[in-house]
Amino acid sequence: MVATTSIHGMWTTRLAFILAATGSAVGLGNVWKFPYITGENGGGAFVLVYILCVSMIGIPIMMAEIMLGRRGRQSPINTMRTLAHAEDRHGFWQLIGWGGVIAGFLIISYYSVIAGWAIAYAFRALGGSFTSLTGETAKDLFGALTGDPERLLAWHTIFMVMTTIVISRGVRSGLEQAVRVLMPALFGLLLVLVGYALTSGNFMDGLRFLFVPDFGALSAGAIITAMGHAFFTLSLGMGAIMMYGSYLPASASITRSTIIIALMDTLVALLAGMAIFPIVFANGLEPGAGPGLVFLTLPIAFGNMPGGLLFGTLFFVLLVFAAWTSAISLIEPAVAWLVENQGFARVRASVYVGIVAWLLGIMTVLSFNDWAFSFDFAGEAKTNGVFDLVDILTANFMLPLGGLAMALFAGWFMARASTQDELALGQGPAYRLWRVLIRYIAPLAVVLVFFNAVGLL
Ligand code: TRP
């Protein structure tokens, strides 16, 4: 009844899975998004809610998502159909897979544009544009990029082509080796940046902003944004991790893998925050500067530190790689489905998916210039039109909804014996803790945060 291998291939070891899943989790979400939404939402209290959400909602749902994938061994759509059938449940559970494919397209559409910014900045770093940058000139540099739709489109196109090429060859070839080198390197560079922040003043202001909670700054919008980001940063709720779980050998421990992935992901985000906020305060920048925050702050650091040309170039190149290993996981479910159900060759499936994602990305390209408009979300002003809309729709609503559905399926609609068999934790306290989290805590938390955000609480 349940397959032991996937037709798309398998990870060779548990470590390969951990590296691939970490590659998916660690990306723009950690280095670009976490700092800017933390800045927009007042710092410490937001960070605390985010960490709570990662541990109480993210970890149990990640375990569930990997488990479902490994049991189904197919694209999320077919995995959910197979599992629903095996558990004698209604076929509508496959909607988790469909919703995930749509969310994946929407997310990659803007993810690719932002990754394009990182490519552009790698070249600027190399060309010496960061030398003696100040808060003011950093803004000019950034504005010249985002104000020019043709340039944004060119970088977006390059990133989408890169992603399509890798995905057409299968997610396993090269991914493991790439992440093995990349993660330590990214880590090392973040440490260099934190070191710079430490010596260049205002480090304590940065730390205080990040870690001292001011609950007065915690709006309903901030809470749902923190929860949404917990899903986003762990790649949860749309089937990316389910897909990676489907390539996981039967003997590997899901619990331990999950904890390692979540810890590494959180560490990278916190390091990025510790590098960025001291620079914000030392250079008269606004913590709430929005999506440009990383691109306004780190170039100042690189432009003023010894070896900045090398470090700056290396940093943005690594950021592009981190985005790359995340982007492929966003469209792998769609590609796998086309291969399974339409009989497409992998290359053809990848090209079709790549083209759709590229076209959708044009909405984001124009969000920062010609099509820019503002609106209010939960009392906060958003100024980047369709980009903000798509980001809020996916991260704050679609991913938590997908995760909620996975939690309900795993906690209430799968036989206890099935989950016990797959998680292989026995009957012990670890399994019972997971079961309480997945049946009660995680679903309730998601629903309460939703109600709170729409003003029902
Ligand atoms: N987690 C990645 C990041 O932080 C982005 C990402 C990759 C993602 N795959 C995903 C987000 C699936 C949501 C769902 O950059």
Residues whose N, C-alpha, C, O or C-beta is under 5 A from the ligand:
A	BS01	LIG	S24 A25 V26 G27 L28 G29 N30 F231 F232 T233 L234 S235 L236 M238 A240 S326 S329 L330
